[in-house]
Amino acid sequence: MRFKKFYLIATTTLLIVMTPILIMTIITLGNNLKDRISNENTIASSEAGTSLQNSDFFRIAPTFTPVPTYTPVPTYTPVPTFTPVPLPNQFPTPEPSPTPIPNYISPTPLIALCTYASPSIPKMTTNELKILQTQPGNAMFLPSKIFGDETTKLVTFGIKELVVNENSSNSIELFDDGTHGDNTAGDNIFSRACLDRNDLEMEYDLINGQSGRYTLNNAMLNVVHPSLRDNVPFEQFSENLFSTENVMFYALSGKHQKAQNGSQNDFLNPRTCLVCIEILKTFGDVFDHLILVPDNPINTSNSEYFRISDNVKGIMTYGDKICNPTKWEDQGKNESMNEYYLSSTFGCPSKFVDGNNYNRLKGNVWFSSNSFDDLNENLAKWVGIGPKNIQFPENNASWNSFDDYKIGPFSSVLGPLTTTLVDPKIGKDSSLKIKISDNKTSDAKLRYNPSTKTFTMVPIDEIPKVYDDILLYMMGLKSYEDSQKRYFYVDPKELELNDCETSENNELICENPLITKDQYGRVIEFGVKEMVQQFGERDSIFGTDTSQLNSPVIILTKNLPSDAERAYYHTLYKWWGQSSQSNPALGLSYKEVTSNLGVITTGIPR
């Protein structure tokens, strides 16, 4: 009892002593926490204020026309990574290690954040400066692909003022005084940074409102609708290579200068194209063509086709042009085509730089033009328009009279592979034009008029740039039964033209486009029927039916592309490969040029 009383007294005393101490501790902790929160808020407020006052990017946003409502492009499920097809490795050549490519892409200034002192305003490289100074009037947009809420920098050689367009009274002053984004004062390089699509009066008038284009001499700016930002899925296959569903990108690093300058032979030839080898090794022998596209090319007129092999029988030529060039050139001289087909082999150790054979690959295309009509023409050059001694439509009459890629001018085949008319008395190195008006002439092709049995010289701009039936058959897009159009070949040696005069430039200019029966001699009628009789039925021996092509478009960039570049090229080549909607500013799509018969995959192969 005494112990319990003592315990109660001790406990009470301890509580009396500890309670004030506990209360003071709680008060102190609360005050400290309050002070800490107050200090952090003060610091954050101070830093925010300092950032707004000192940032190079901050300025009041100019008035901006709202972009039209746009339905975002649907996403897709990325195609699984392909396992390369095992290939025999003959005499392998060690491939140099690729130069590491930076994954970080400098941001493009938004309109509201661009000032002339902004650190993200791009500067020209030494190579770009040299290129710009090759000719007065040259220009560049840096960058050349932007979203519609971003800005660009225009750099020109000798242009002090830019009239926005021929229908506008607005102009843009350019500077060579080290201000407004100009790098160096007094070097005759005039610049203007922080230009947006409103400054250039651009609209989203291409590819169903997804992009717009502005051209100035040899420079082109492409603006992409902001709704496509972060909306284009992609797969990365190596440090240098990655792809969307519709286009591939390859970062060249230091070798980008060659692509930009137009050194296409370094990329077209399979013996030197390391880019081609990396893509072929990644996916295997599944490609029909590789389409190489330099970003921002200086020369936009040197698109080219490099034939690697013709692996389809029955379309005049057949064989491996690289591995057996003598036999290729001698086709048709000493043996029948059937005998030649049976004895032909494909592949050799030195055909590709890695020593492997990729027999499905027919050729490489270099596409640096602004018009898809040039791409359509070059892509079709793989068909058998081969050596000159292949005599078709009959003996001593070859429709390939000039080179290994195009049809001669004196037939009624009007597709893009037929060359324009020349002076029949001179031939290959001459030119024939028809007079349109007193001060305008035009290149022309021949059209046959079956009702009157006459020919008409038709201005080149009036001829649709679609593939003829005979070409569609050769590409495997039309059956024999559906390719019965008849064509006519006139012997140029027997051709007499009226109302034509030779100009000071040694051009034959004709005022009368009609060629009547008394002006031409022998005419040869031909078509697919005669082709099959001479060369046999069409037979694609490698890969799948060529009505469905795997021909990836590889954009050659310096570094990994920006989001705007991905979105631009992805939508552009989706239009070319899949759309049937014509666009005069771009040319014809692949579906249009093939009369909606062709299917082409331009990204990850199917």
C-alpha positions in Angstrom: 0.0 0.0 0.0 2.8 2.3 0.9 4.6 1.4 -2.4 1.5 2.2 -4.4 1.2 5.6 -2.8 4.9 6.3 -3.4 4.5 5.4 -7.1 1.5 7.7 -7.6 3.3 10.6 -6.0 6.4 10.0 -8.2 4.5 9.8 -11.4 2.5 13.0 -10.7 5.7 14.9 -9.9 7.3 13.7 -13.2 4.3 14.8 -15.3 4.3 18.3 -13.6 8.0 18.7 -14.4 8.0 17.4 -18.0 4.8 19.0 -19.3 6.3 22.6 -19.7 9.3 21.2 -21.5 7.2 19.2 -23.9 5.0 22.2 -24.7 8.0 24.4 -25.4 9.5 21.8 -27.7 6.3 21.5 -29.8 6.1 25.3 -30.1 9.7 25.6 -31.2 9.3 22.9 -33.9 6.3 24.6 -35.3 8.0 28.0 -35.5 11.0 26.4 -37.3 8.8 24.7 -39.8 6.9 27.9 -40.5 10.1 29.8 -41.0 11.5 27.2 -43.4 8.4 27.2 -45.6 8.4 31.0 -45.7 12.1 31.1 -46.7 11.6 28.5 -49.5 8.7 30.5 -50.9 10.7 33.7 -50.8 13.6 32.0 -52.6 11.4 30.5 -55.3 9.7 33.8 -55.9 13.0 35.6 -56.2 14.4 33.0 -58.7 11.3 33.2 -60.9 11.5 37.0 -61.0 15.2 36.9 -61.8 14.6 34.4 -64.6 12.0 36.5 -66.3 14.1 39.7 -66.1 17.4 38.2 -67.3 16.3 35.5 -69.8 17.5 36.0 -73.4 14.3 34.3 -74.5 11.7 36.5 -72.9 9.8 39.1 -74.9 6.2 39.9 -75.5 4.7 37.4 -78.0 3.6 39.0 -81.3 0.1 38.6 -82.5 -0.2 35.1 -84.0 -3.0 33.9 -86.2 -4.6 30.8 -84.5 -3.9 27.6 -86.4 -6.9 25.8 -87.8 -8.5 23.0 -85.9 -6.7 19.8 -86.9 -7.4 16.1 -86.1 -4.2 14.6 -84.8 -2.6 11.8 -86.9 -3.5 8.5 -85.3 -0.6 6.6 -83.6 0.4 3.2 -84.8 1.9 0.2 -83.1 5.6 0.1 -84.0 6.7 -2.8 -86.3 8.8 -5.4 -84.4 12.5 -5.2 -85.0 13.5 -7.5 -87.8 16.0 -10.3 -87.4 18.5 -10.1 -90.2 18.5 -12.9 -92.7 21.7 -15.0 -92.4 23.8 -14.4 -95.5 27.0 -16.0 -96.7 29.9 -13.8 -95.7 32.5 -13.8 -98.6 35.7 -11.9 -98.0 34.2 -9.6 -95.2 35.5 -6.1 -95.1 35.8 -4.7 -91.6 33.4 -1.8 -91.2 34.8 1.3 -89.4 33.1 2.1 -86.1 30.5 4.9 -86.6 31.2 8.3 -85.1 29.1 8.8 -82.0 26.0 10.9 -82.7 24.7 13.3 -80.1 21.2 12.4 -79.0 20.4 15.9 -77.8 18.9 18.2 -80.4 19.0 21.9 -79.6 15.5 23.3 -79.3 14.1 25.7 -81.8 12.9 29.0 -80.2 9.2 29.4 -79.9 7.7 32.6 -81.3 7.1 34.1 -77.9 10.6 33.3 -76.7 12.8 34.3 -79.6 15.2 37.2 -79.3 18.1 38.1 -81.6 20.5 37.3 -78.7 19.0 33.9 -77.9 21.6 31.2 -77.5 19.5 28.8 -79.5 19.6 30.9 -82.7 21.7 28.6 -85.0 25.0 29.7 -86.6 26.3 28.6 -90.0 29.0 26.0 -90.1 32.2 26.8 -92.2 30.9 24.4 -94.9 27.5 26.1 -95.1 29.2 29.5 -95.4 31.4 28.3 -98.3 28.3 26.8 -100.0 26.4 30.0 -99.5 29.1 32.1 -101.0 29.4 30.1 -104.3 26.7 32.3 -106.0 25.0 35.6 -105.2 21.4 35.0 -104.3 22.0 31.8 -102.5 20.0 31.4 -99.3 19.5 29.1 -96.3 16.9 28.6 -93.6 18.4 27.6 -90.2 16.6 25.3 -89.3 14.7 24.4 -92.5 12.0 22.3 -90.8 10.1 23.9 -87.9 6.7 23.6 -86.2 4.3 26.5 -86.9 4.8 27.9 -83.4 8.6 28.1 -83.8 11.0 30.4 -85.6 13.8 30.2 -88.1 16.8 32.2 -89.3 17.2 33.3 -92.9 20.7 33.7 -94.2 21.5 35.0 -97.7 24.4 36.0 -99.9 23.9 39.5 -101.1 20.2 39.9 -100.5 19.4 42.9 -98.4 15.6 42.8 -98.5 13.1 40.1 -99.1 9.8 40.7 -100.7 7.6 38.1 -99.1 5.8 37.0 -102.2 4.7 38.3 -105.6 1.2 39.0 -104.3 2.3 40.9 -101.2 3.5 44.4 -100.5 5.3 43.3 -97.3 9.1 43.0 -97.2 11.6 41.8 -94.7 14.9 43.7 -94.1 18.0 41.6 -93.7 21.1 42.7 -91.9 24.9 42.5 -92.3 25.9 44.5 -89.2 26.2 41.8 -86.6 22.7 42.4 -85.3 19.3 40.6 -85.8 21.1 37.2 -85.7 23.8 38.1 -88.3 27.0 36.4 -87.4 29.7 38.7 -88.8 29.3 42.4 -89.9 30.4 43.4 -93.4 30.9 40.0 -95.0 28.0 40.4 -97.5 26.1 37.6 -95.7 22.7 39.1 -94.7 20.6 37.5 -92.0 17.4 37.8 -90.0 16.6 35.6 -87.1 13.2 35.0 -85.3 11.2 34.7 -88.5 7.9 32.9 -88.1 5.4 31.6 -90.6 3.3 34.8 -90.3 6.3 36.9 -91.3 6.5 34.9 -94.5 2.7 34.8 -94.9 2.7 30.9 -95.0 -0.3 28.7 -94.8 -0.7 25.0 -94.0 -1.6 24.3 -97.6 0.2 21.0 -98.1 -0.7 17.4 -97.2 -4.2 18.0 -95.9 -3.3 21.0 -93.8 -0.3 19.3 -92.1 2.5 21.5 -93.5 3.4 24.5 -95.6 6.4 25.4 -97.8 8.3 28.6 -98.6 11.0 28.7 -101.2 13.6 31.4 -101.9 16.0 30.7 -104.7 17.7 27.5 -103.7 16.4 27.6 -100.1 13.3 25.9 -98.7 11.5 26.3 -95.4 9.0 23.6 -94.4 6.5 24.4 -91.6 4.7 21.5 -89.8 1.4 21.9 -87.9 2.1 21.9 -84.1 -0.5 19.2 -83.6 2.1 16.7 -84.9 4.5 17.5 -82.1 5.4 14.4 -80.1 2.9 12.5 -82.3 5.2 10.4 -84.6 6.3 7.1 -83.0 9.7 5.8 -84.1 12.2 2.9 -83.4 15.9 3.4 -83.0 17.9 0.5 -84.5 21.5 1.7 -83.9 23.3 4.8 -82.7 22.9 6.3 -86.2 19.8 4.7 -87.6 16.2 5.0 -86.6 12.9 4.9 -88.4 9.2 5.9 -88.3 6.6 3.9 -90.2 7.1 6.0 -93.3 10.7 7.2 -93.3 14.2 6.3 -92.0 16.9 8.6 -90.8 20.6 8.1 -90.8 22.9 10.5 -88.9 26.2 11.0 -90.9 28.1 13.2 -88.4 31.2 14.4 -90.2 30.3 12.8 -93.5 27.1 14.9 -93.8 29.0 17.5 -95.8 29.4 15.1 -98.7 25.7 14.4 -98.8 24.9 18.1 -98.6 27.4 19.0 -101.4 25.9 16.3 -103.7 28.6 13.6 -103.6 26.0 11.0 -104.4 28.4 8.4 -105.8 29.8 7.8 -102.3 26.3 6.7 -101.3 24.8 5.2 -104.5 27.5 2.7 -105.2 27.1 -0.5 -103.1 30.9 -0.9 -103.0 31.2 2.4 -101.0 27.8 2.9 -99.3 28.3 2.1 -95.6 24.9 3.6 -94.9 23.4 1.0 -97.3 25.3 -1.9 -95.6 24.1 -0.9 -92.1 20.5 -0.9 -93.3 20.8 -4.1 -95.2 22.5 -5.9 -92.2 19.8 -4.6 -89.9 16.9 -5.9 -91.9 18.3 -8.5 -94.2 17.8 -9.0 -98.0 14.2 -7.6 -98.0 14.6 -4.4 -100.0 13.9 -3.7 -103.7 15.5 -0.2 -103.7 17.2 2.2 -101.2 16.1 5.8 -101.7 18.8 8.2 -100.3 17.6 11.8 -99.6 20.1 14.4 -98.4 18.5 17.0 -96.1 19.0 20.6 -97.3 20.8 19.6 -100.6 22.7 22.3 -102.4 22.1 20.9 -105.8 18.4 20.1 -106.3 18.7 18.9 -109.9 21.0 15.9 -109.7 18.6 13.1 -108.8 20.1 9.8 -110.1 19.5 6.0 -110.3 22.3 3.5 -109.8 21.4 0.1 -111.2 22.8 -2.9 -109.2 21.0 -5.8 -110.9 17.9 -6.6 -113.1 16.4 -9.6 -111.4 13.1 -9.8 -113.4 13.0 -11.9 -116.6 11.0 -11.0 -119.6 11.5 -7.2 -119.5 14.3 -7.0 -122.1 17.4 -7.2 -119.8 18.4 -9.5 -117.1 21.5 -10.0 -115.0 24.0 -8.5 -112.6 25.3 -5.3 -114.0 28.1 -4.9 -111.4 29.4 -8.5 -111.2 29.3 -9.4 -114.9 29.4 -6.1 -116.8 30.8 -7.6 -120.1 28.0 -10.1 -120.3 25.5 -7.4 -119.4 26.7 -5.2 -122.2 26.7 -8.1 -124.7 23.1 -9.1 -124.1 21.3 -10.1 -127.3 24.4 -10.2 -129.5 25.3 -13.9 -129.7 22.6 -15.9 -127.9 18.9 -16.0 -127.3 17.4 -14.4 -124.2 16.2 -17.8 -122.9 19.8 -19.1 -123.0 21.1 -16.0 -121.4 18.5 -16.3 -118.6 19.5 -19.9 -117.8 23.2 -19.0 -117.6 23.0 -15.8 -115.6 24.2 -15.8 -112.0 24.0 -13.0 -109.4 26.5 -11.8 -106.9 30.2 -11.5 -106.4 32.5 -10.9 -103.4 33.2 -7.3 -104.2 29.6 -6.3 -105.0 28.9 -4.8 -101.6 31.4 -3.3 -99.2 30.8 -6.0 -96.6 31.3 -8.9 -99.0 27.7 -10.1 -98.8 25.2 -10.5 -101.6 21.7 -8.8 -101.4 20.2 -10.2 -104.6 16.7 -8.7 -104.1 18.1 -5.1 -104.2 17.7 -3.8 -107.8 19.3 -0.3 -107.3 19.7 2.8 -105.3 18.1 6.2 -105.9 19.6 9.6 -105.0 16.7 12.1 -104.7 17.7 15.7 -104.1 14.9 17.4 -106.1 12.0 19.3 -104.8 9.6 17.5 -107.2 8.4 13.9 -106.7 8.0 13.6 -110.4 11.8 13.3 -110.4 11.7 10.5 -107.8 8.9 8.7 -109.8 11.1 8.8 -112.9 14.2 7.6 -111.2 12.5 4.8 -109.3 11.1 3.4 -112.6 14.6 3.2 -114.2 15.2 -0.2 -112.7 13.1 -1.9 -115.4 14.8 -3.4 -118.4 15.6 -0.4 -120.5 19.0 -2.0 -120.8 21.9 -2.2 -123.3 21.6 -0.5 -126.6 22.0 -3.8 -128.6 18.6 -5.1 -127.2 16.6 -4.6 -130.4 13.0 -3.7 -129.6 10.5 -3.1 -131.0 12.3 -4.9 -133.9 15.7 -5.4 -135.4 17.8 -2.2 -135.9 15.2 -0.3 -133.9 16.0 0.2 -130.2 13.7 2.2 -128.0 16.7 2.7 -125.7 18.7 4.7 -128.2 20.6 7.0 -125.9 21.5 5.4 -122.5 20.7 2.4 -120.3 17.8 4.0 -118.4 15.5 5.9 -120.7 13.3 5.2 -123.8 14.3 7.1 -127.0 12.2 10.0 -128.2 10.7 8.7 -131.4 7.9 6.5 -130.1 4.4 7.3 -128.8 5.3 6.0 -125.3 4.5 9.1 -123.2 5.6 8.1 -119.7 8.3 9.9 -117.6 11.0 7.6 -118.9 10.7 8.7 -122.5 13.2 11.4 -123.5 12.0 14.6 -125.2 12.4 15.1 -129.0 15.7 15.9 -130.6 16.6 17.2 -134.0 16.2 14.0 -136.1 19.1 15.1 -138.4 21.5 15.5 -135.5 20.4 13.1 -132.8 21.4 12.8 -129.2 23.1 16.1 -128.4 20.6 18.3 -130.1 17.3 19.8 -129.1 13.9 20.2 -130.7 11.3 22.6 -129.3 7.9 23.6 -130.4 6.7 27.2 -130.4 4.0 28.1 -127.9 3.9 31.9 -128.5 6.1 34.6 -129.9 8.5 34.4 -127.0 7.9 31.0 -125.5 9.0 27.5 -126.6 8.6 24.0 -125.0 10.2 20.6 -125.1 7.9 18.0 -126.6 7.1 14.3 -127.0 5.2 12.4 -129.7 1.6 11.5 -129.5 0.1 9.2 -132.1 -3.4 9.9 -133.5 -4.8 6.6 -134.6 -7.9 8.0 -136.4 -5.8 10.1 -138.8 -2.5 8.1 -138.5 -0.6 11.3 -137.7 1.7 12.3 -134.9 1.5 15.5 -132.8 4.4 17.1 -131.0 2.9 17.8 -127.6 4.4 20.4 -125.1 6.0 18.6 -122.2 3.8 20.3 -119.6 0.6 19.0 -121.2 1.7 15.3 -120.8 0.6 13.5 -117.6 3.6 12.2 -115.7 2.1 8.8 -115.1 3.6 5.4 -116.2 2.4 4.1 -119.5 0.8 0.6 -119.7 3.9 -0.9 -121.1 5.9 0.4 -118.2 3.3 -0.8 -115.7 3.5 -4.3 -117.2 7.3 -4.3 -116.9 7.1 -3.2 -113.2 4.6 -6.0 -112.5 1.7 -3.7 -111.8 -0.5 -4.7 -114.8 -1.2 -8.1 -116.2 -0.5 -9.1 -119.7 -4.3 -9.2 -120.4 -4.8 -5.6 -119.2 -1.7 -4.2 -121.0 -2.8 -4.2 -124.6 -2.3 -0.6 -125.5 -0.6 -0.2 -128.9 2.4 2.1 -129.4 4.1 3.4 -132.6 7.8 4.0 -133.4 8.8 6.3 -136.2 12.3 6.0 -137.9 14.0 9.4 -137.3 16.1 8.9 -140.5 13.0 9.1 -142.6 11.4 12.0 -140.7 10.9 15.3 -142.5 9.6 18.2 -140.4 7.9 21.3 -141.8 7.8 24.9 -140.5 11.0 24.4 -138.4 14.0 26.7 -138.1 17.3 26.5 -136.3 17.8 29.2 -133.6 20.9 31.0 -132.6 21.3 28.5 -129.7 21.3 25.7 -132.3 17.8 24.5 -131.3 15.4 23.3 -133.9 12.2 25.2 -133.2 9.0 24.1 -135.0 5.8 26.2 -135.3 3.6 23.4 -136.7 3.3 20.5 -134.1 1.5 18.1 -136.6 3.4 15.4 -138.4 1.4 14.0 -141.3 1.9 10.7 -143.2 3.8 12.4 -146.0 6.4 13.6 -143.4 7.3 10.2 -141.9 8.3 7.0 -143.5 8.3 3.6 -141.9 6.2 3.2 -138.7 6.5 0.2 -136.3 3.5 -0.8 -134.2 4.3 -2.6 -131.0 3.2 -3.3 -127.4 3.5 -5.9 -124.6 2.5 -8.7 -127.0 5.8 -8.2 -129.0 7.8 -7.9 -125.8 6.6 -11.3 -124.6 7.2 -12.8 -128.0 10.8 -11.7 -128.0 11.8 -12.0 -124.3 9.2 -14.3 -122.7 6.7 -13.8 -119.9 7.6 -11.6 -117.0 9.1 -13.6 -114.1 10.4 -12.0 -110.9 12.8 -14.6 -109.5 14.0 -12.8 -106.3 11.8 -11.6 -103.5 8.0 -11.0 -103.6 6.0 -9.7 -106.4 7.3 -6.3 -107.3 3.8 -4.8 -107.2 4.6 -4.4 -103.5 7.9 -2.8 -103.1 10.0 -2.4 -99.9 11.9 0.8 -100.8 12.8 2.8 -97.7 13.5 6.5 -97.9 16.6 7.3 -95.9 17.0 10.9 -94.9 20.7 11.7 -94.5 21.1 14.1 -91.6 24.1 15.4 -89.6 22.7 14.5 -86.2 19.6 12.7 -85.1 16.6 14.6 -86.4 14.5 17.1 -84.5 10.9 16.4 -83.7 9.9 18.8 -86.4 12.1 17.0 -89.0 10.6 13.6 -88.0 7.1 14.9 -88.3 7.8 16.7 -91.7 9.4 13.8 -93.5 7.1 11.2 -91.9 4.0 13.0 -93.3 5.6 13.9 -96.6 6.6 10.3 -97.5 3.3 8.9 -96.1 1.7 11.2 -98.7 4.0 10.1 -101.5 3.7 6.4 -100.8 0.0 6.1 -99.8 -2.0 9.1 -101.0 -4.0 9.3 -104.2 -4.6 13.0 -103.8 -2.7 15.1 -106.3 -0.7 18.1 -105.1 0.7 20.4 -107.9 3.4 21.8 -105.5 4.8 18.3 -104.8 4.2 16.4 -108.0 2.5 13.0 -108.3 2.4 10.4 -105.5 3.5 6.9 -106.2 -0.1 5.7 -106.2 -1.0 8.4 -108.8 1.9 7.6 -111.1 1.1 3.9 -111.0 -2.7 4.5 -111.5 -3.4 3.3 -108.0 -1.9 -0.1 -108.8 1.4 0.2 -106.9 2.1 -0.4 -103.2 5.3 0.9 -101.7 6.7 0.8 -98.1 9.0 3.7 -97.4 9.9 3.1 -93.8 10.3 -0.1 -91.7 9.9 -3.0 -94.2 6.8 -5.2 -94.2 
